[in-house]
Amino acid sequence: MGSVVAGVVWLVLVLAPAVGLVLGGLAVNRRASVRRPDGRYVPIGARVVEFHGWQRPQTVLFDYPAPDGSWLRAKRAVGIGALPAGGVGPGTPITVWVDPYNPADVRFDGAGSAPGLLGWVMVAGGVVVGLFGLLIASVILFR
């Protein structure tokens, strides 16, 4: 009887954080996808001015057209998968997402952002913790 109680207690103590990590990771992913261009943001062709890949985080300085026809310049940190894989240099065309009501609000796709990556790391961590908890609980219950 004691091992059953210990197994159930262990399972509850480990599965609660695991479920929290998975749900938190899904919430972070949802927020990253809300920030992703799915409504208000529009895709705009931009040109790289400078790329600093040797520093962390990597940064890119780029020019993009404003709605009034002028050009704006922005510098952003680069996430995973946000830039072309073949290399980036001055003049490289890239796609950025701009809020047409606030042209200074420009970003890369949310999938390549830090929140997008963090969400998947949290989900994977929650799954690993949950599986570990199930393994230990099964050892306690069925020994």
Legacy VTK file of the C-alpha trace (Angstrom):
# vtk DataFile Version 3.0
C-alpha trace
ASCII
DATASET POLYDATA
POINTS 143 float
0.000 0.000 0.000
2.864 2.348 0.818
4.432 1.965 -2.624
1.105 2.773 -4.295
0.811 6.008 -2.323
4.453 6.856 -3.033
3.976 6.159 -6.754
0.848 8.296 -6.975
2.469 11.138 -5.010
5.544 10.989 -7.258
3.340 10.954 -10.341
1.381 14.014 -9.186
4.527 15.912 -8.175
6.202 15.279 -11.524
3.239 15.451 -13.888
2.007 18.816 -12.576
5.178 20.658 -13.660
5.269 18.636 -16.897
1.717 19.659 -17.776
2.568 23.240 -16.777
5.587 23.255 -19.098
3.598 21.869 -22.011
0.699 24.304 -21.525
3.087 27.219 -20.967
5.034 26.306 -24.093
1.855 26.127 -26.144
0.814 29.542 -24.782
4.207 31.022 -25.723
3.877 29.499 -29.204
0.386 30.941 -29.546
1.670 34.408 -28.575
4.527 34.058 -31.070
2.041 33.081 -33.763
-0.198 36.034 -32.850
2.814 38.265 -33.364
3.391 36.435 -36.576
1.999 38.049 -39.666
-1.511 36.681 -39.726
-3.723 39.703 -39.839
-2.450 43.162 -39.247
1.084 42.738 -40.539
1.806 42.737 -44.253
4.840 41.247 -46.033
7.248 43.795 -47.466
10.376 43.211 -49.516
13.436 44.650 -47.776
17.158 44.861 -48.571
19.967 44.019 -46.177
22.358 46.891 -45.475
24.589 45.176 -42.884
24.636 41.743 -41.293
26.585 40.988 -38.129
26.732 37.226 -37.831
29.806 37.091 -35.611
28.100 38.541 -32.545
25.360 37.097 -30.381
22.602 37.750 -31.029
23.124 38.078 -34.736
21.774 41.377 -36.037
20.725 42.669 -39.414
20.322 46.269 -40.536
17.872 46.597 -43.428
15.946 49.149 -45.464
12.281 48.722 -46.335
9.697 50.884 -48.077
7.174 52.856 -46.039
3.549 53.256 -47.193
4.248 56.866 -48.296
7.011 55.736 -50.677
9.963 56.755 -48.511
12.459 54.242 -47.131
12.837 53.298 -43.490
15.793 51.592 -41.812
15.615 49.122 -38.943
18.030 46.937 -37.002
16.738 43.682 -35.545
18.117 40.595 -33.850
17.886 37.564 -36.090
16.211 34.347 -34.963
16.590 30.849 -36.318
15.289 30.525 -39.856
14.474 34.223 -40.255
16.987 34.857 -43.050
17.861 32.967 -46.236
20.087 29.950 -45.617
22.442 30.705 -48.523
24.095 33.589 -46.709
23.280 37.230 -46.201
25.192 40.251 -47.405
24.505 43.825 -48.418
21.723 43.968 -50.987
20.269 40.547 -50.151
16.476 40.646 -50.522
14.538 39.543 -47.434
10.886 39.619 -46.392
9.865 41.509 -43.279
6.407 42.030 -41.805
5.227 45.589 -41.240
2.228 47.035 -39.412
0.654 49.341 -42.032
-0.733 51.597 -39.289
2.667 51.880 -37.596
5.411 51.386 -40.201
8.136 51.508 -37.525
6.733 48.228 -36.145
8.633 45.783 -38.320
9.629 42.200 -37.533
10.652 38.894 -38.939
8.378 35.872 -38.995
7.465 34.688 -35.494
8.727 31.170 -36.149
12.276 32.426 -36.176
11.883 34.530 -33.075
13.074 33.765 -29.571
9.527 33.229 -28.226
8.784 30.805 -31.043
11.823 28.712 -30.170
11.246 28.987 -26.412
7.734 27.593 -26.751
8.933 24.441 -28.481
11.751 23.988 -25.960
9.211 24.238 -23.122
6.895 21.693 -24.779
9.787 19.264 -25.335
10.976 19.751 -21.742
7.484 19.079 -20.429
7.214 15.880 -22.447
10.632 14.678 -21.220
9.782 15.470 -17.577
6.409 13.742 -17.959
7.929 10.602 -19.466
10.591 10.541 -16.766
7.870 10.848 -14.121
5.878 8.004 -15.659
8.975 5.816 -15.756
9.845 6.433 -12.097
6.201 5.999 -11.014
5.977 2.682 -12.865
9.185 1.495 -11.173
7.789 2.476 -7.758
4.371 0.921 -8.404
5.451 -2.324 -10.079
8.604 -3.359 -8.274
LINES 1 144
143 0 1 2 3 4 5 6 7 8 9 10 11 12 13 14 15 16 17 18 19 20 21 22 23 24 25 26 27 28 29 30 31 32 33 34 35 36 37 38 39 40 41 42 43 44 45 46 47 48 49 50 51 52 53 54 55 56 57 58 59 60 61 62 63 64 65 66 67 68 69 70 71 72 73 74 75 76 77 78 79 80 81 82 83 84 85 86 87 88 89 90 91 92 93 94 95 96 97 98 99 100 101 102 103 104 105 106 107 108 109 110 111 112 113 114 115 116 117 118 119 120 121 122 123 124 125 126 127 128 129 130 131 132 133 134 135 136 137 138 139 140 141 142
